[in-house]
Amino acid sequence: MFHYTFEDTPIGELLDTPAALALIEALCPALLEHPMLELGRAYPLSVALPFFKGLVSEESIEAFRVRLEAL
């Protein structure tokens, strides 16, 4: 079983994985509207997160991290 993490999993893989995408849609939907999202597909969230600051709350990001790592 693969383990998803903020530190290692590329954004593109998260977007292409239905369960991870559902978490993004539920907890951090504003991320899906970021104009640079497609360019960031190769990077893990830990690298891209500074570009998403202000779009989602710290609480939502932490809830996403916990639920993502539980997948």
FENDA-V743067 format. One record per run of one state. SS is the DSSP state (helix for helix, strand for strand, loop for the rest). FROM is the first residue (numbers start at 1). LEN is the number of residues. Records with the same first field share a line. If there is no record, write none. Layout:
SS=FROM-LEN + FROM-LEN
//
This chain:
loop=1-9 + 17-1 + 28-1 + 34-4 + 41-3 + 54-2 + 57-1 + 71-1
strand=10-1 + 44-1 + 53-1 + 56-1
helix=11-6 + 18-10 + 29-5 + 38-3 + 45-8 + 58-13
//
